[in-house]
Amino acid sequence: MGMTGLPARDLRLLDPLLSYPSTILGRDRAVVVNLEHVKAIVTADEALVPDPGNPLVRPFLTDLHARLALPDVPPSTSPATDRGTDTDQSEGNGSTLALYRSGSVKFLPFEFKVLEVCLEYTCKCLESQTLALEKEAYPALDELTSKVSTLNLEHVRQIKSRLVELSGRVQKVRDELEHLLDDEIDMSEMYLTRKLTFQGFNESLGRVDSNKFAPTDHDKEKEEEDRDDETESGRESSVYIRPNIEELEMLLEAYFVQIDGTLNKLYNLREYVDDTEDYINIMLDEKQNQLLQMGVMLTTATVVVTAGIAVVSLFGMNIHIDLMKDPETDEEARIKNMKFWETTWGTVAGCVVIYLLAIYAGKKSKILQ
């Protein structure tokens, strides 16, 4: 807090025991970066990274050391700058961003070099996680459409949970970059090197003014006249203090496009998951309809068989009819046997006819397919 002038509220964002969303804060003397597991306090001349022994942070530190070790070498002069034409190009030079405008070359200050490494490493990690999830999700979804099983459904459920969690993290990084791009004041606060240089310039002017002669009466009268111009001079000073945010804006826009592309990939994967779920639901509905139709057909068959049982029950009653009498001759036995089979097969045929008529009526009314 003494080195950077940050309040405890801002430092709490870097506490590994607490979970905070991705945030980039620009303060008077430092920039607080909290992007996923990349956490850092960046000043105009140094970067403080907590928990350097974390395995997730070591690759970031390696990239940061390599990037800061590169010298700021101006690129070769282009023909457009030799002719003095007004061009606007950007060229990656290690950790620098060279801007060509009327032949001038500008390099990123130290804090933006560190911020670029933080954004690049975060976008790279999120992109790799997205590609790994796509590589696992698409085959699993295709397998689920070909075979619906408990194992495949559980696998897809886990993939969807990871997709929702990763989409939220990528969305938060994108929202943070979009917020910075929409707020010019926050971007101007992140120019630590220019603010430090301007403060040194003011101190040098103060020392020069202190070495002048003591003011005379004429100077005192002139001082009263200068007070009337205090508001106008304050506006001029504020315009001079406010830096040009073009460098930072170009830097943030580049990584905003990259993180937005990663988010679009996750959205496409989410749409594919939703389409697969809809397809599975349609398949299950079709199976359910088939089972319902089978149930209707079995119920109809049961009703028809019950009608046949009613006929059998009537003949099983203790009533006096010629069919129930014992035959006295062979001819009567033959006639009785023939009548028995006629009655049996007639009952069966009647049940079948009634069943077929019931199925025909169901299909005609489109209850059955």
N, C-alpha and C positions, 0 to 999 in steps of 0.2 A: 504493500500500500504506500510505503514511503518512497519507493523507487518510481512507481508509475502513477501515483495519485488516484488509483482506482478505489472506489468504495467497496466495502465488504459484500454488498449486494451483487456487484459485478463479478467479484472473485468467486462467489458461491456457484456461479455457472460452471466453473472448472472443477468442482468437487467430484471425485470419481464415485463417491458413495451416493450422490444425488443424480437424479435423471432429469435433464432439461432438454428441450427441443433445440434444434440447430439454430444458432444465433450468431450474428456478427455485430458487435457494438463498437462505435467510434467514440472515443473520449478525448479529453484535452491533450493528454500525453501518451496515450496507448490505445491500441485496438485489441479488443477481446474477441477471440475466435473460438467458437464451439460448434464444430461440424462433425457429427457422429463421434468417433473416438479421437478425432484430431482436435486437441485443445491447446491453445497458445495465447500468450500475452505478447503483443508485438509493439515495440517502441520504435523510435526513429533510428536506433543504432543497434538494437539487440532483440532477440526473440527468446521468451521464456516458455519452455514446454514442460508441464508437470508430468510426473510418472514416466520418465524416459525408459524405465525397465520393462514397461508393458510390451508384450510381443506384438500387439496391434500397432504400437506407436513406433517401433524400431524401423520398419520400412519407410515411414514418413520422415523420421530423422535422417535416414540415409539419403533420401531424395533432397531434403532441405540442405544438408551439408554439401552435396554435390552441386546443387543449383547455386548456392551462395559462393562456392569456390570458383565459379566461372567468372572471368574478367569481363568488364563492360567494354567490348571492342566495337567501335562503330563499323557498320557494314560498308561495303564498297559503294562509292557514289554512283548513282544511277544516271543514265543519260538525261532523264527528265530534270534532275536537280542540276546537272551541268548547264542545261539551257536556261535554268532559272524559272522554269514553268511551275505553276502552283499545283502540286500533286498531294494526295493524301493516301498513304499506304501504311501497312503494318507488317512487321517482319519479326518472327520469333528469333531471338539471339540469346539462347541459354535462358537466363532468368530475366532478360530485359525485353521491353517492347519498344522498338524504334519507330518513331513517327516522322514521316517525311512531309513537311509542309513548307514550301518555298525554300527547300534546301536545308532546313534545320533538322537536327536529330535530337530526340529526347529519349532518356532512359528512365525506366521505372525506379522510383526510390526504394529504399531498403524495405519499408513496411509493405509495399505492394509486391515485391519479390516474394516475401514470406507468405503473403496472402494468396498469391498465385499458386505457390506450392501446396498450400492447404486446400484450395479449391480443386486443383488438379488431382491431388491424391484422393480427396473425397469423391469426386466424380468418377475416378477410375475404380475405386472400390465398389461404389454403387453399380457401376456398369458391369463389373465382373460378376457381382451377385445376381444381377438381372439376367445375364447370359447363362449363368449356371442354373438359375431357376427355369428359364425357357428350355434349356436342354433336357431338364428332368420332367417338365410339365407336359409338353406336347406329346411325347410318347405315352405317358401315363394316361392322358385324356383319350388318345386314340385307342389304347387298350381297353379303357373303360367302355367306350362305345361298342367295341366288338364283344366284350364279355363283362356283364354286370355281376360283380361278386363283392362280398364283404371286404375282402382284402384290397381290391381295386378302389372301392369307395373310400376306405380309410386312407389310402395313399393320396387320393385326390383331395380329401378333406385337409390333410396336413399341408399339401401344396397350396391350397387356397388360403390357409392361415398364414403361411409364410408370404404369400403374395400380398395379402392385406397389410401385413406388418411392414414389408419393404416399400409398398406404395406410399404408406404414410410417412416414412422417413424421407423418401425422395421428394414427396410433395412439400414437406417442410423446408428442405433445402431450397427448392425452387421458389417457394413463397418468400423466403428470406432474401434471396437474390432479387426477386421482383420488387420487394419492398425497398431495398437499397437503390435500385435503378429509378424508382418513382420518387425518391426523396433526395433532392440535390443537397440539402443541408447536411444530412447524414453522410453523404459521400464527401463533402468538403471537410467535415470533421476528421476524416481518415487521412488527410494529407499532413502527417506528422512532421515530415522533413521540412516542408515549406513553412509550417507554423514555427518550427524551431529556428529556421533561418531568419524568418521575419522578426522573431523575438531578439535574436542576436543583433540584427540590424537596428532595432529600436534602442537596444542598450548602447550600441556604439554611437548612435546619434545623441543619446543622453550624455555620454561622456564628452563628446565634442561641445555640446551646449554648456556643460559645466566649466569648460576651460575658457569660455569667452569672458569679456570684460563685464563688470557689474552694470546693470541697466541704469540708464540715465532717466531724468524726468521726461524727456521726449519719448523714451522707450516705454515708460509707464503709460503715457497718454495713448500711445499706439497700441498697447496691450488691451486697453479698454475698447478700442475700435475693433480689434481682432475677435473680441468675444461675440460680436454680432454675427461673425461668420463661422461660429463654432458648429452649428448644425450642418452647414454645407461641407465644412472640412471633415466632419465626422462621417458623412456619407462617402466622400472621396476616400477616406481611410478604409472604410468597410469594403468598398469596391476593390481597393488595393489588397486588402487582407484576403478576401475570398479568392481561392485558387481556381484555376481552370480544372474542371472535373472530367475532361475528355479522356485522359489516360485511364482513370479508374472506370469510367463508363464503358470503354472499349473492353477492358479486362473482364468486367462483370458480365457484359453481354455475351462474350465468347463462351463462358462457362454456363451462363443461363441457357443458351441454345443447346449445349451438351446435356445438361441435366433435364431439359425439357424433352429432348429426344429419348433419354432413358425412361422418363415418365410415360411417354407415348408407347414405348414397348410394353411397359407394365399394363397400360390401359388395353392394348390389343390382346395381351394374354388374359386379362380379366374378361374381356368380351368373348374370347374363345372358351373360357371356363363357363361363362353363363350360357353360351350356345350349347355346350356339351350337357350342361344340367337340363336345359330345355329338351334336348333330344332324349336324354335318359328318362325324363318325366313322360314324354310322349310314348316311349317304348313301354314304360310301366303302365300307363293308362291303357295301352292296347292290350297288354297281358291281362289287366284287370277286366277289361270288357270281354275278352275271350272266356275268362273264368265265369263271369256273370252269365254269358250266353250258355255255357255248359251247365250252370246251375239251373237255368230256366228249362233247358231241355230235359235234365234229370227230373226236375219237379213235374214237368208235363208227363214224362213216362211213369212216374209214381202215381199220378192221378189216374192215368189210363189203366195201369195194373190194378189199382184199387177198384175200378169199375169191373174188371174181370173177376176179381175176388168176390165182389158182391154177387155176381152171377153164380159162382161156385157155391157161395153160402146159401143161396136160394135152393139150389139142388141138394144141398146137404141137409136141409130141414126135414123133419119127419112128416111128410105129406104123402097122400095116396094118389099116385099117378101111375099110368101104365109103364113108364120107364123104370119105376122102382119095384115092380112085381117080379117075382122069380119066374123065369121062363119054364114052361112045362114041356116044350118040345125043342128040338134042335133048330127048327125054323124060327121059333120065337127068340131063342138065344142069339141067333145070327142077326135078326132084326134089331134086337135090343143093343147088341154090340155096335151095330152100324149107327144107330141113333146116338149112342154115347159119344162116338168119335165125331159125328156130325155136330153135336152140341159143343164138344171141346174145341174142335177146330173153328167152329163158327164164333165162339167167344174170343179165341185168340185173334182171328181175322178181324173181328169187330174192334178189338183194342188197338190193333196195328192201324186200321183205317182211321180210328179216332185220333191216334197220335200223329199220323201224317197230316190229317186235316188241321190239327192244332199247330204243327210246325209251319204249314203253308200259310195259315192265318197270321202267325207271328212275323214271317218274312214279308208278307204282303203289306202288313202295317208297319214294316221297317223296325220292328222291335228286335228281330234277329237278323243277322247278316249271313 
